């Protein structure tokens, strides 16, 4: 499955409305006939909430006992408020269950696939259930004259829809995705124990839809009662969002636990500490620092993480997450260095040297580390940073440069045009300094290695290589 995580991300932004004459609405407009495949956790909650919202829902599963339980108005899973909702919807005739996949597809406009993708022993995903359901739905679509939208909710690695699911649907239906039938990816963010509340009040709504305005309009209509604006993106990106969310949640839990162990060992109330941490909504609970890019540096983060790890060893507390943070930071530096060496060019121009923009601080600068590695490998190097000039530096920063890095001072260029004249490859570590001096590049054939995302619309190509994009 590793090969599935790579590929081009295409943006989908169309919001054109579906022709109402071709929708089989139930009662009011924007109410649909929906089949939900998989009467497991996500499928049961989704079916119940969709039926509660006025849609006519058919839940589909190969397990006869689950089907019988749901048809009796009972929930096959334990979840607060779910039993009452299922019972009310079954009695109202808006929710029923069946083992007949073909009948379910032919009697509905939309199919939500919510079957399991369990982990195998080697960590890879078991997608045979998804493949089997896609085959069944595709064969059923082949018999239908209506435009049927297939919406995947099962968690799958980026590229699985493109490489596996869509080809199965197209082959078994003999129709093209986006034309003969609709296709979308709708990641779920339901937590056990609060699933209905999460369904009604989501933190985000993500639609992975590409060149399929009818399916997009159906998804918008299904979610119309939720005031949150959906984020519309490529199918691959939507698949990746689910994994990014879960990895982030797991990291937060492990971080809090590791801090808790350290605090206890040092005689500190960990809850008091973390309450103060989460009260900061400017840096801690915010989008700050959550944009992929180059490694961190400076006088605080590397030093303080190292100090915490040392303090942990002194009190016999292991800190694997903090250790992994430093290793992950080193990995970004290594990745950037590999981008440079892959060009097979020898004259390198480095734009930026301080650990972040608008400062002259070189302490623990990852750009400085890149410079040192390039010098050590025998590359010809020139550096431009308008904030790092001997004529301007004073105090600690001047001493640091002249006494500890004398071999760097001779590589500094006074202006960007000198750097461009010299270099075959430009490594951009300071976005603003590059933008201010980008006129120097007009008419020049240079390879640009971007560590900071100069332009959000650019993707890696022949003469432009982004670190994480």
Secondary structure, 3 states (H helix, E strand, C coil): CHHHHCCCCCCCCCCCCCCHHHCCCCCCCCCCEEEEECCCHHHHHHHHHHHHCCCEEEEECCCHHHHHHHHCCCCCCCCCCHHHHHHHHHHHCCEEEECCHHHHHHCCCEEEECCCCCECCCCCECCHHHHHHHHHHHHHHHCCCCCCEEEECCCCCCCHHHHHHHHHHHHHHCCCECCCEEEEECCCCCCCCCHHHHHHCCCCCEEECCCCHHHHHHHHHHCCCCCCCCEEECHHHHHHHHHHHHHHHHHHHHHHHHHHHHHHHCCCCHHHHHHHHHCCCCCCCCCCCCCCCCCCCCCCHHHHHHHHHHHHHHCCCCCHHHHHHHHHHHHHHHHHHHHHHHCCCCEEEEECCCCCCCCCCCCCCHHHHHHHHHHHCCCEEEEECCCCCCCCCCHHHHHHHHHHCHHHHCCECCCHHHHHHHCCEEEECCHHHHHHCHHHHCCCCCEEEECCCCCCCCCCCCCEEECCC
